[in-house]
Amino acid sequence: MSTQQSRTRLQHPWQLVALREISTKLRDKTFIGSTVFMLIVVMAAVIIPALLAGNDSPDKVAVLDDAGARVVQQADLVNGDDSLEVTRVADRAAAERAVTDGDVAVALLPADNGYVVLGDDEVDSGIGNSLREAAVSLGMFANAAKAGLTPEQLQAGTAVQEQLLNPGPLPEIVANFVNIGLALAFYMTALGFGMMIAQSVVQEKESRVVEILAAAIPIRALLWGKVVGNTVMALAQIVVIAAASLIGLLVTGQADILEVIAPVAGWFVVFFVLGFLALAGLWAVAGSLATRQEDLGSTTLPGQMILMVPFFFSVFAGGTAKTVASFVPIASSMAMPGRMLTEDVPLWQPLVAIALLLLATVLIIRLGARLYERTLLQTGRKLGYREALTLEPS
Amino acid sequence: MLSVAGLTRRFGDHLALDDVTFDVVPGRMTGFVGANGAGKTTTMRIVLGVLAPTAGQALWNGVPLTHEVRRDFGYMPEERGLYPKMKIRDQLVFFGRLHGLDPVRAEERTDKILDRLGLTERAGDMLETLSLGNQQRVQIAAALVHEPIALVLDEPFSGLDPLAVDAMVDLLREEVTPEVPVLFSSHQLELVERLCDDLVVLSRGKVVAAGPVASLAAGSSTTYRLVTDGDAGWLRDVRGITVRDVDGSSGLFDVTEAGQEQLVLQQAMSRGQVLEFGAERVALSDVFREATR
């Protein structure tokens, strides 16, 4: 008895289990490999478009004289960045050759009543429009000067501005892209780590170490250790990838997109953690129903469905359906942060969604713990969910 | 002291344990024997809290066992298993800590036991790279690493060669202090006879014999053997004994009247030389067969 009393309980068993899960993951080559792979994909997605955009050298426009060059410069001015460059050629024949050989994008040639834009098989509409606009305004300024008008007088009352009655926080394409990205991040992480939780549980059953564990600590502590350890790793992976893409965005000068994502980032984390926790309990049960790795395909099917259906719903569904999905627990983890990006969502909505998700998380975890305790030591054969629910406590 | 009181366990219609009651006394090794399916593993699982009893309970010093107390027990389940892809030192430290040791102590104990088992060079190897015999050693180390206050070993020696059994027994003797009760089940009766102080015999879920090995064996031991240099046929004429067998110069007899064996010895010495005389030890296997008949 004296030895027993002198023992100090330094750590809760679930903490030890969680630490073991984490250190095992950190040494697992598959895990490290998949993280690096995801990093590379995300970095590529961030950096490659920027590189492609950066390589865009100015389009060359062949001209014969100073008047043509002025039109091109004016067009360049309207476009705002160095998108057009003047190339002088001697005559029409030289201009035609330059266009056919691809040395220049188009040629701007004087014609009877203005200009001709000469293209090979087509004229890029962007270049065509800006040259036309520049030629028109230069021509009109010249005509106006002859009639005694300044350019300002000529342009008075012609300015057109755009105003939106219901401005979204983001341009629609960007918003949809970020929406899918966030939902995908949750989907991939929940699925990937879910399978890892199920595998880690079935490995303990397969290697029979589970009986020693069950004798040493409460089975509930084993479940919590696994759930917490894997949640921490999932969050860490997300953070690493987010940090990498952040650096990528800053380096490539696309930082403005961050201002858009920042307000929902906090919400995303809350929805992510709760949704992940709710599912983690189910994944552990999926592992405890199996007796061998091969059984996981069928025992994890419900978990995969619970993820996949809401994922497609939250990404591809129309407005009303998406609004509904953003309140349904687990689906809300994928739909609500996206909705908050693309539309004006009143504050009560995410709060209600979180309350519902929290409730579902508690219920699922409780049910999961009960099933886990009953099925974990059944090492003889694979069990079904219905059978597990009717099992007596061991 | 570890005890089970009135343990009963049903699996559906099958009564696996029927009112099982016995004590495991500290400092004594208690052998737990019985045919396959007699209920040994079920009893041990209930003691460790891995299985719940239908009725009855397991007690520690008279008080029902709690999770806290069980955490200090050492257990080697019948179905062996540790983490195959974990280094054995990390693994033992993990189990030590799971059983409540602080990190420093867990490492000290692990290194000591690995050294004792001659596995120090393999400390950084994955369990699955070890031979089966060595894996079995690590398994028992996992049951001992936290200096358990009680040990429950389910068939600890099955699958080991005689040398490995000896090494394991030495380790147990060294590690198990006088205040630790040890319960171990085994099919190998000679081993149980050699190691155990007490015996519990289980048959079809019931305790059919329990007590110190010596008294269980002595209880039925009234048979004597005599070997002389002449013919032993005269034994048949001695009163108060029943001759089982006479074969030339040797004979085997049961004493039916107390003290008659002394008379036999005196007669034998007056007739010639006595080469051998003594009580026949009854083999444990006979006790076992008798009890489970």
Contacts between the chains, C-beta under 8 A, distances in Angstrom:
chain1	res1	chain2	res2	distance
A	1	B	61	7.5
A	1	B	149	7.6
A	1	B	179	8.0
A	3	B	72	7.7
A	3	B	147	6.4
A	3	B	149	6.2
A	4	B	69	7.2
A	4	B	72	5.3
A	4	B	149	5.5
A	7	B	72	7.0
A	7	B	100	5.1
A	7	B	101	7.4
A	8	B	100	7.8
A	8	B	102	5.9
A	9	B	100	5.8
A	10	B	102	5.0
A	10	B	103	7.5
A	11	B	97	7.1
A	13	B	98	6.1
A	16	B	94	7.0
A	16	B	97	5.4
A	16	B	98	5.6
A	17	B	98	7.9
A	20	B	94	5.8
A	24	B	86	7.3
A	203	B	83	7.9
A	204	B	83	7.9
A	207	B	81	4.5
A	207	B	82	6.9
A	207	B	83	6.4
A	207	B	84	5.5
A	208	B	77	7.2
A	208	B	79	4.3
A	208	B	80	6.2
A	208	B	81	2.8
A	209	B	81	4.5
A	209	B	82	5.2
A	209	B	83	5.7
A	210	B	81	7.6
A	211	B	45	7.9
A	211	B	50	5.9
A	211	B	75	7.9
A	211	B	77	4.3
A	211	B	79	6.2
A	211	B	81	7.3
A	212	B	75	6.3
A	212	B	77	6.3
A	212	B	81	7.4
A	212	B	82	7.5
A	212	B	95	7.2
A	212	B	142	6.7
A	213	B	98	7.4
A	214	B	49	7.8
A	214	B	50	5.0
A	215	B	48	4.1
A	215	B	49	6.6
A	215	B	50	5.4
A	215	B	70	6.7
A	215	B	73	7.1
A	215	B	75	4.6
A	215	B	77	7.5
A	216	B	70	7.8
A	216	B	71	6.0
A	216	B	75	7.7
A	216	B	95	7.2
A	216	B	98	4.9
A	216	B	99	5.5
A	217	B	67	7.9
A	217	B	71	7.0
A	217	B	98	6.0
A	218	B	67	5.9
A	377	B	50	6.4
A	377	B	51	7.7
A	379	B	79	7.1
A	393	B	52	6.4
A	394	B	50	7.6
A	394	B	51	5.6
A	394	B	52	6.0
